[in-house]
């Protein structure tokens, strides 16, 4: 007991001196573990002892379930107990350890049963890299306390200055702030907002994937604004306002403001970010580039490249110094390494090489961690939502397969797929009556339930969950080749995919021979996009989905999808046989273009024209798409296109029809 007590003293002392956090794996019987934990808790003020999973003893001040670690976000502790025997959720664990401050410990009680899946074995191997304290075994060496301490707030202060400069300096000079977790980027936004509000009357709009994401921004602003009034998503201080507006609402309503702050920008589709930059001349974008919130490196590559060309005066600032702990924190390094969040992309040869698609079995990925790391790096880079849970799912779920393409030992493309379908008549009936929704059969159940195609759920299909191509190989045909090889080698009735729809992604999948079958009716909270299902196949049943989707999208564009992006509208209504010879434009529309008739007279003719021949939409201007295809009112058109009123809007509408629609055809009466 005395030996353990002395060891715990040394452990906390070393952690405090370095302002680091240590991870400890505690192996032994339950009574011994609880005794050790109680001794550790005696070093900590009671309000700073948290627990994740398991039954918490009296000395724990805050306890959450094994999958509820996100509930600890924004709080601080010095001892976090994690009971893995109660279950393990990698995202929850990643969120929870973020609340531990420098000088603290994360003590893990490993699962008592022997690991069975590759994910469990991966985690067990990772735990062996922590300080392992085992009952009746010699104690490990306490890490030395030699570490240079860095002033934690210097970079954050610089970030605050740069945010203020966006408001106080020249227009059209956006700021991009990137940071790992725990660097204080969200609090920097809140501090800067408060300082600006304290000095002037100002209206600041704050947007992010969800209001929960920006709670730290509001908390830090409120702390510096004595007497401010707070309501849900809004702070009012005198004549000044800091308010949250969802991303799609920002672009739909275009609220007036002096500055737009965009937090976790990598979780918002890049086309939406571009629209924000073009409309608002004082903008700040911040995003996480590592950690469970998402990687953001695809964002930095694509969005910042666009900013360089379109806003050459933009500024980028990267926060490296953690706020809650010191540099080179052992726990953070272990966490990033374990869940491959620090996986970096390898450089590839300048010329595109040949490469066959390979199926990588789980045993090989487990035994060759660097192989898995190179594949996962592509997924993290390409998909902002890639998280620690995705790594565990990849290793644990036998239905998920990993395909990769290599060029000279470098992974240039990676795909995750899952088998679907083959469902029984009884299960399909339950699906169609809304009684059951079997996990892992997203497309099969959607086709059976939402489109009434029971046969699709009986068929064997393969869904592409994720596809990622090395940035140095994008737009070189690698992704299309991989999908082509996958389909050639497979023996499935059809292939499918589901993703947040943007015109760029729809173009890619259309180019690979996939067709749209179902667009989700509401925007996903995380991405701000509608989820789109696309399929590839040649059966009669697959052809039925094309007929259904055409009816569905034409009916829904003026209602459910009135606010989706114009370029996306063009992609969704496009037909495979587009650009065939267009039918003649009716004479009534020709008369209208030259000043005759009225809009109300030609509206049903225009509506019938594009629905009968969707290829016409490619000739429509943005104004005509909004008015005719998406059913905007004249007032909505006036607001979106910055026109002076109904008269100017209709003049522009006539001009667009005349110059784009009529010009595409030989002149006739």
N, C-alpha and C positions, 0 to 999 in steps of 0.2 A: 504494500500500500504506500509506504513512504517513498519507495523508489518511483512508483508511478506519479506520486504527487510532485516530487522533485523534477521528474521529466516534463510534466505538464507545465511547471513553472518556467523551465528553460525554453520550452516550445513557444509559449506566449511571449516571453522576453525577447527571443530572437525575432519573432514575427513583428513585435512592436518596434524594435530597433530598426528593422529594415522597412517598416510599413508595408510588409508583404502579407499574403494569405497563404496558409499551408493547407493541403489536403491530407487527411488521415483516414486510412482504412483500418477499422477496428474489428479484429477477428477473435472470437471466443464465445463462451456460453453467455446467455442473456444476462444472468446475474452479474458476471464479471464486466460485461459491457456497460450495464447501467451504473455500476460502481465507478467505473472509469469516467463516464460522462458526468456523473454528479460532482466528482472532484474537479473536472474541467469547468463546470458551470459555476463553481465557487469563486472562480477568478473573474467572473463577468457580472455586471449589474443585471438583475433579473429581467429587465425590459429588453436586453440585448441577446437573449437566447431564443432562437427560433427552431422549429422542427418541420421537416418535410416527410410526410408519410408516417405510418405507425401510430402507436398509442403514446402520447406525450406525457411525461411525468410532471409533477407540480412546478419544478423550476423552469419549465419552458413557458415563455410569455405569449408566444404566438405559434400556432400549429395549423398546418394546412395539409390536405390530402396529397398523395403522391403525384396526382395530375394537376394540382392547383397552385403550382409554384408562382405563376404570374400574379397571384394575389399578394405576393410579397414585394412586387416591384415598387420602387420609390421609397422603400423603408430600409433601415439599417440595423445590422446586428453584428456581434463579434464571435458568436458561436452558432453554427447551423448544423443540426443533426439531420442526416438523411438516411431513412430506413428503407433500403432497397428490397428488403424481404416483403414489404407491403406493396411492391410493384415499382416499376421504373418507367418514367416518361422523360425522354431526353430533353424535350423542349421545356417542360416544367422544371427539371433539374437545372437547366441552363439559366432560366429566369431567376430561380431561387438563389443561386450562388452569387448573382449580381448584387445582392443586398448585403453581402459580407464585406466589411471594411478592412483596410489594411491593419495588421495586428491581430486579425481574427483567424479562426479555424473552421474548416468544413470537415466534419467527422462523419464518415460513411459506414453504415452497418451493412455489409454485403449480404446478398441473397444466400441463404443457408443451403439450399439445394444445389446440386451440381448443375452447371450450365448445360443446356441442350442445343439451343439454336446458335447459329454463327454470331448473331447480335449479342447474345449473352456471353459467349466466349470472347468476343471483341472487348466488351466492357470489363470482363474479368481480367483480361490481359492489361487493360489500361489501368485498373485499380492497383495492379502490382507496381506501377510506376510512382504511386504515392507513398508517403510514409506509412508503412505497414506495421501496426502494433498488434502482436499476436499473444494471446494468453499463454503464460509459461514459456515464452520465448524471449531471447535477448532483445532489448530495445534498440531501435535504429538510431543512428547518429543524428543529433539535432543539427539542422542546417546552420552554417555559420552566420554571423550577423554583420558581415562586411558588405555594405551596400551604400551607395551614395544617394542621399535623399534629394529629391527635386521639388522645388516649390510647385504645388499642384495646380495653382490657378493662373499662372502666367499666360499659358496659351488660351485659356478661356477668356481672359481679359482682352487679349488681342482679337478674339472672335467677336466679342461684344463691340469693340471699336469698329470692326469691319462692317458689322450689321448697321451700326449707326451711320457709317459713311455712305451706305446705300441710300439712306433717306436724306442725308445732309449734303451729299456730293452730286456729281453729274448723273443725269438720267441715263437709262439704257446700259447700265453697268451691273448686271446681276452678280450676286455672290453665291458661290457653292461651297458649303462646309461639309467635309466628310470626316468620319471618325469611327474608331472601334467603339464597342460598348463601354459605358462608364467614363467617357471623356468629357461629359458635361455640355454636349452640343445643344440639347433641348433646353437646359437651364440657361445657356448663353442667350438663346432666343428670348426667353422670359425676362432675363436681366436687361437686355438691350431694349426690349419693348417698354419695360418700366422706366428706364432712364429717358427714353424719348418722350414718354407720356408725362413724366415729371417736368419736362422742359418746354412743352408746347402742346397745343391742341392738335391731336392727330387721330386718324382712324386707321387701325391696323387690322387686316384680315389674316387669319391663321388657318391654314388648311393642312390636312393629313389624311391617311387612309381611314382613320376613325378618331373620334373625339377622345377615346381612352389613350391613344398614342400621345396626345399633347397635354395630358394632365400636368406633367412636370413644368411645362412652359407656363401654364396658368399659375401654378403654385409659386414659382420663383418670381413672377411678375407681381402677384398679390402681396408677397412678402415685402416688396419695396414700395408699395402704393398704399400708404396709410389712409384709411377712410374710404377705400374704393368699394363700390357695390359689385357683388358677384351674383350672377345667375348662371344657369346651365350653359356652358360654352361661351360666356361673355363677361367681360370686366368693364365697368363704366367708372371713369375717374374724371369728374368735372365735365368738360366738353369732349374728352377723349374716350375712345372705345378700342378694346382688343376683343375681337369676336372670332369664333370658329365657324367656318363655312365648309361643308363637304366639297371635295374636288369637282364632282359633276355639277353641283349647285353653283360653284364659282363660275364655271364656263357657261352654264345655262343663264344665270342671272347677271353675271359680270358686275358684281357690286362695286360701287365707287370706293376707293380707299387711297391712302397715301403710301402704303407699302403692303406687299403680299409676302407672307412668310409661309414656306412650304416645308413641313417636317416629314421625315421618312419618305423623301421624294422618289427613291428607287422603287417604292411600292405603288407608284402611280404611273400609268402608261406614258411613255415618252411623247406620243402625239398630244396628250393633254398638257404636259409640261411645256411643250413648244407653244401651244395656244396661250398659256399663261404668260410666257415671256413676251409674245407678240402684243398682247393687250395691256399688260401691266409693265410700266417702265421702271419700277423700283421693286425688285424681287430678290428674295433670299431662299435658296434651296439647301436643306441639310439632309444628310442621310447616313445610315450606318453602313459601314463597308465590311464588317465582320459581325459575328454574333447571331443569336437566334432570331433577331428581327428580320434578317435577310442580309445578303451580301452586298448588293449595290455596285459590284464592280462592272457588271454589264452597263449599268446606268452611267458610271463614270466614263466608260469608253464611248458609248453612243451619244449620250446627251451632251457631254462636254465637248465632244468633237463638233456637234451641231452648234453649240454656243460659240466655239472658236470662230466658226465661219459667219455666224449671224449676229453675234454680239462680241466683237473682238476685244472690247474693253472689260469683259467679265473677269472676275477674280476667283481663284480657288484657294481655299485654306484647309489644311488637314490637321486635325487635332490628334496628337499622339500621346500626350501626357494624361494618364488617368487621374481622376479626381479623388476617388475613394481609396485607391491603393497606389503604391509606387511602381515605377517602371520595372519591367522584367519580373512581373509578379508570377511566382511558380504555379499558382492555381490557374491563372488565366492561360498561361502557356500550355499547361496540361489539358485544359478544356478545349482550346483551339485545336491542339494536336489530336486529341481523342476523337473529336467529332469532325475532323478534317476541314474546319472552318478557316484554317490558315493555308489550305492547299493552293499553291501558286501554279499558274500555267507555264508549261515549258514552251520555249521558242521552237518553231517548226522551220523546215527548210523553205527557201524562197519560192521554189517551184512546187506545184501540186504533184504529189506522187500517187502511185496506185496503192490501193489498200482494200482488202476484202473485209467484209463485216464479220466479226468474231463474236460468238456467244461465250461469255465469261462465266464459268460456274462459281458458285459461292465458296467452295473449298479453295479454289485458286485465289480468289479475291482476299480471303482470310489469311492465307499463307503468304501472300505477296501484298502487304499493305501499301507499298508504293504504287502498285498497279491500280488499286482501288482509289488511292489518293489522286492519281492523274485523271481518272474518270470523274471523280467527284468534283474536282476543280472545275471541270467544264460545266457541270450541273450548277454549281454554286455561282459561277460567273454568269451563266445564261438566265437563271431563274431566281428572282429576288426572294421567292418564297421557300427556296431550298433550306432546310432546317436540320438540326440534329436528329429529329424524329425520322426524317427521310433516310438518313444513313442506317438507322436501326431497322426501319421497314425493309430497306433494300436487302439487308443481311438476314432478316428473320422470315420474310414472307417467301415461301417456295413458289408462289404464283408469279412473283416478279422476276423477270429475267433482265440481265444486263448485256447489251450488245455494244461493241466498240469497234472503231476503225483506227488503225495505227499507220503511221508513216515513219519509218526509221526509228521504231521503238517509242515514238511520241504519240499519245492519244490525241487525235484530231476531231473525233466525233464520238458521241456516246448516246445511247438510247436506253430507256427503261420501258419495258412492256409488261402487260398483264393479260392473261387469258380470261375470256369471258364467255358466257353463253352455255349451251348444252344443258339448259334447265328443263325440269320436268313439266308436264302439262299442269299438274296440281299447283306447283310453285308459281308458274306463269299466271294461272287464274287468280291466285292470291295477290300477285303483283298488280294485275289489271284492276282488281277491286280495291286496291289501296291498302291491303292488309299486311303485306310484307315488302321489304326492300332489301334483298340480300346484298351483303357487303361485297365489294370488289367487282360488281357487275353493272357499273355505271351506265354504259351505253346500252347494253342488252335490256336492262329494266326500263330505261327511258323510252326506247323504241316500242317496247311492249305496252307500257303504261300511257305514255303521252301521245303516241302515234297509232296505238291499237294493233301493232304488228307483232303478234305472238310468235310467229315463225322466226323472227329475228332473235328472240331469246332462246330458241331451240338450237339455232346455228352455233357453230364454234367460231368465235371471232377473237381478234387480238387487238387490244387497245394500246396505242403508244402514249404512255403517261408523260414522258419527258423526252425531248431530243435537244441536244446541245452540240454546237460545232465550235471549234477553236476560232477565236476572233480573226486570226490570220488566215483562216480558211473559209470564212463566211462569204457568201455570194460567189463561190467558186464551184458550186454544184455538189459539194460533199454531202450536204443534208439530203438532197434529192437522190443521190446515188445510194446512200445508206438505206433509205426507205424502199427504193427500187429493189435492192438486194434482199431486204427483209421480206418483201412481198413475193419475190421470185422463189426464195427458199421455203417459204411457209406453205402450209396446207390448210389455210383457214377459209371459211366461207366469205368473210369480209374483214376489213381492217378499219380501225376507228381511232379518233383522237378527240380530246376535249380540252379547251384552253380559253383564256380571256381574250375575246376577239378584238384585234386591231387590224386595220387594213393591210399592214405589212405581213402579219402572220397568216391572214386569210389568203393573201396572194401566194405565200410560200406553199401552203397546203393545196391550194387549187392547182399550182404548178406541178404538184406531185400526184395529181389525179384524184384528189379527195373532193367531195361535194358536201355542202352544208345540209344538215337535216334538222337541227333544232337550236334555237337561240334562247337562252334563259331570259325570263321576263324581267328580272331585276338585276341591277349591277352588284357585283361582288364587293363586299365591304373592303377587302384587302387591296384589290387591284383597281377598283373603279370601272371595271369592264363587265360586259355581259358574257356569260359562259357559252361557248359555241361548240356543238358536236358536229364533226365531219366524218364521213365514211368513204371507203374505197371498195368497190366490188362491181360485179357485172350481172348479178342475178336479177330476176324480175322484181323481187321484193325490194332490192336496192333502188330500182328505177321508181318504185312507188314513192320512196322517200323524197325524191326530187320533185315530184308533182305536189306532194304535201307541203314541202318547204316553200315552194313558189306561192301557193295559196296563203300559207301562214305569214310569210314575210310581207306580202302585199297587203294583207288585211291589217297587220300589226304596226307597220311603219308610222301611220298617222296617230297611233295611240300609245301602245307599249313602248315603241322605239322612236318616239318623236324626237328625242334629244340625242340619239347616237350620232357619231361623227359622220360628216358627209362622205368622206372617202370610203368609210366602211359601208355606208349605204350602197355605193356604187359596186363594191365587191360582192355584197350579199345578193343583189338583184341580178348580177351578171349571169349569163347562161353560157354553157359550153359552146353553143352555136352563135355566140355574139359575133358581130362584124360580118354577118351575112348581109346580103343586099337588103337595105331597109325599105319597108313599105312607104308609100307616099304619105306625106303629111296632109291631113284633111284641109280642104279649102278654107273652112271656117277659121282654123288656126292661122292660116296665111293672111286672111283678112284682118284678124286681130293684130298680128305683128305690124301691119301697115296702118294701124289706127282705127280699124273698124271693130264692130261687135263689142262685147263687154267680157270681163273676166268670168263672170257668172255663167255666160253663155258657152264659153269654150272650156270651162273647168272639167265638166264630165267627159268631153272629147279628149282632153289631155290625159285625164285619168285612165280612160280606156286605152289610149295610145300606148302609154308606157307599160301598162299591165299586159297588153297583148304582145308587145315587142319590147322586153326589158332592155334590149341593147340601146334603146334611145336614151336611157339614163346616162350613158357614158358621154352623150352630147349635151346634157343639161348643165347649165352653170350651177354654182352653189346655191344661188338664190332660187332658181327653178326647182332644184332638188328639195329645198326646204318647203317651198310653197306647194308644189304639186305632189311630190312623193311622200313628204312627211306631214303635210296638212297644216303648216304654220299659218297663223292669221297674218294679215298685212302688218299689224302692230308688232308682232314677233319678228317679222322680217325687217321692219324699220329699225328695231333695237339691235338685232344681230349684225346687220350690215351698215350700221351708222348712217342711215338715210334720214332725210328731213321730215318725211311723212309719207302718207299713202300715195300721193300723187307721184313723188319721185320714185317710190318703190315700184309702182306699176310701169312707169316709164322705163326703168332699168330692166324690169321683167320682160317687156315687149322687145327691148333692144337685145337682150340675151337670147330670146327665142329666134329673133330674126337673124342674128349674126352666127348663131351656133347650130340651130336646128334647120332653118331653111337653107343655110349655106351648104349643108351636107347633101343637098339633093339638087337634081336638075330643075331649072325653073319651069313652072307650069302655072296654069290658072289657079 
